[in-house]
Amino acid sequence: MALFIILSTLTDDGRKTLKKKPERIIEVNQELKKMGVKVIQQFAVLGPYDFVNIVEAPDYETIMKMSVEIGSRGTVQIISMPAKEVNEFINLLKE
């Protein structure tokens, strides 16, 4: 499984939804799981993004499909980045 960092920013509609139903965050995580994306860690943050998620997925295509599906709802904007653990990166450089 590959690691990805997901940066997300709520839209006005997303903030309204979250205000009414904070547990929606967990519901979306369950939806991601059904799409083949496992949330490893999730953080609510201050600054230009509202959430930072570390997720696992089998491939880029799964993340791309998830981004389109979740983004098409109009409640969140998503930036996805592939990630590699530092020790794995060091080993890659040594090859």
C-alpha positions as CSV (number, residue, x, y, z in Angstrom):
1,M,0.0,0.0,0.0
2,A,1.2,3.5,-0.8
3,L,1.1,6.5,1.5
4,F,-0.5,9.8,0.6
5,I,-0.9,13.1,2.3
6,I,-4.3,14.7,1.8
7,L,-4.7,18.4,2.4
8,S,-8.3,19.6,2.5
9,T,-10.0,22.9,2.8
10,L,-13.7,23.1,3.6
11,T,-16.0,25.2,1.4
12,D,-18.8,27.4,2.9
13,D,-21.1,24.4,2.4
14,G,-18.6,22.1,4.1
15,R,-18.3,24.4,7.1
16,K,-22.1,24.5,7.4
17,T,-22.4,20.8,7.2
18,L,-19.6,20.3,9.9
19,K,-21.3,22.9,12.2
20,K,-24.6,21.0,12.0
21,K,-23.0,17.5,12.2
22,P,-19.4,17.3,13.4
23,E,-19.5,13.5,13.3
24,R,-19.7,13.8,9.5
25,I,-15.9,13.7,9.6
26,I,-16.0,10.1,10.8
27,E,-18.7,9.2,8.2
28,V,-16.5,10.5,5.4
29,N,-13.6,8.4,6.7
30,Q,-15.9,5.3,6.4
31,E,-16.8,6.3,2.8
32,L,-13.1,6.6,2.0
33,K,-12.6,3.1,3.4
34,K,-15.3,1.7,1.0
35,M,-13.3,3.4,-1.8
36,G,-10.1,1.6,-0.9
37,V,-8.5,4.5,1.0
38,K,-7.6,3.9,4.7
39,V,-7.2,6.9,7.0
40,I,-4.0,6.3,9.1
41,Q,-4.1,9.7,10.9
42,Q,-6.2,12.8,10.7
43,F,-5.6,16.3,12.0
44,A,-7.7,19.4,12.2
45,V,-5.3,22.3,11.6
46,L,-5.1,26.1,11.5
47,G,-3.8,27.9,8.5
48,P,-4.5,27.6,4.8
49,Y,-5.9,24.0,5.2
50,D,-8.6,22.7,7.6
51,F,-7.5,19.0,7.7
52,V,-4.3,17.0,7.1
53,N,-4.8,13.3,6.5
54,I,-2.3,10.5,6.1
55,V,-3.9,7.7,4.2
56,E,-3.0,4.4,2.5
57,A,-4.3,3.4,-0.9
58,P,-3.2,0.7,-3.3
59,D,-2.4,3.1,-6.1
60,Y,-2.6,6.6,-7.5
61,E,-5.8,5.8,-9.4
62,T,-7.6,5.0,-6.2
63,I,-6.6,8.4,-4.8
64,M,-7.6,10.2,-8.0
65,K,-11.0,8.6,-8.0
66,M,-11.5,9.4,-4.3
67,S,-10.5,13.0,-4.9
68,V,-13.0,13.5,-7.8
69,E,-15.8,11.7,-5.9
70,I,-15.3,13.7,-2.6
71,G,-14.5,17.0,-4.4
72,S,-17.6,16.8,-6.6
73,R,-19.8,17.2,-3.6
74,G,-18.8,20.8,-3.3
75,T,-18.0,20.7,0.4
76,V,-14.2,20.4,0.3
77,Q,-11.2,21.1,-1.9
78,I,-8.5,18.5,-1.9
79,I,-4.8,18.4,-2.6
80,S,-3.2,14.9,-2.7
81,M,0.5,14.1,-2.5
82,P,2.3,10.8,-2.6
83,A,4.5,10.3,0.4
84,K,7.4,8.0,1.3
85,E,8.7,7.3,4.8
86,V,12.1,8.9,5.3
87,N,13.9,5.5,6.0
88,E,12.4,4.1,2.8
89,F,13.5,7.2,0.9
90,I,17.1,6.9,2.3
91,N,17.2,3.2,1.2
92,L,15.9,4.2,-2.3
93,L,18.8,6.7,-2.6
94,K,21.3,4.0,-1.6
95,E,20.2,1.7,-4.5
